[in-house]
Amino acid sequence: MKLLLVCLGNICRSPMAEGIFRQLTAQRGLAWEIDSAGTADYHVGEPPDRRAQRASAELGIAIGDLRARQVNEADFSHFDWILAMDGDNLHRLRALAGSDCKARLGLLRDPFLQHPTALEVADPYWGNLDDFLACAEQIRQAAEAFLQRIDKKES
Ligand code: 4NP
């Protein structure tokens, strides 16, 4: 399974999600390919926000070596799943996806898009460390749920 996690800047939510998925899949012995990217290019090449690094460290996860990159065309044919953190970024992904898009697009908190309104991982960028801790916990729970669904459905 190849999974790409996507937010706006790739310095807060999606690098935390990448680290959490790496930890959870390693714990389950799953050899998944996991990456993250942003729909915007504001922070390309930067490490994750320090608050994202601290919130990840609270979960025993080091993400300081990650570097932000922007989503590109090849991502849509390479990855099996591309999960956005919020509805805005899902819309951006849909606009970028070409006709050879192989990936399934969804929301991290609603991968199969079953809810009438977007279930989002809110952007903690303008918040404080507590917001990042809550965000990391929300991502962790959604990641656990996704792994359970996929285990049953597709593996
Ligand atoms: P992220 O958070 O999308 O979770 O990485 C943000 C990071 C940077 C900005 C917005 C959101 N920004 O406006 O620079």
Residues whose N, C-alpha, C, O or C-beta is under 5 A from the ligand:
A	BS01	4NP	C7 L8 G9 N10 I11 C12 R13 S14 Y42 D123 Y125
